[in-house]
Amino acid sequence: MKLLAVSLAQAKQVEYNGRSVSTGIFKEPVPGPVKAGTFGLEGDVQADLENHGGKDKAIYVYTEENYRFWEKKLDKPPFPYGQFGENFTVSGMPDEAVHIGDIFQVGKIVVQVTQPRVPCFKLGIKMGDSSFVDIFLKSGRTGFYFRVLKEGEVGSGDPIIRLQEDPERLTIADAMLAIIKGPRQQEIIAKALRIDALSQSWRESLEKRRLRA
């Protein structure tokens, strides 16, 4: 496992349905080490703090394997790193092999997986196709968020080491079934709610879905 790129963005105004919206999804790789703190990467901006950022979603991670999948599925040339709005582009961490609650060392920092990424309309803006949001959501290839347990500097080329695997072993790919109606939804919700590391926002959302069942 390896950190291939660290990408940051400042807030940018874009047009959407006749109105101007602010977004930090247009991330680009940066050279040199970047400081990672409790609330994210130094120099990075999350424009919508209600749905992005904060301690539980300090760093968004997407894997190179998913890049290759989307390039083939969409018949596109290689995407530049940061294309999906991620902070860390990594290799060797597919969604079906990473679990909520897993702890990793990345360079000098220690991080923990808190939840999958749930895409919003801004991903459709970035991809130039509003229908891509739903396709992405149902693909099981959404990537995931880290909370930072130990602050420090990270940079492209840093090795990634799994320090601890969560005992529930709920993969990111399976975790997405908790928000998609289907035969396993309630099973996955129950499993996710047993994980102490689960982000607070996802915990609250899944509790509501469990009660509505």
Summary of the structure (lengths in Angstrom):
residues: 213
radius of gyration: 16.4
end to end distance: 38.5
largest distance: 48.6
contacts: 676
relative contact order: 0.19
helix: 27%
strand: 30%
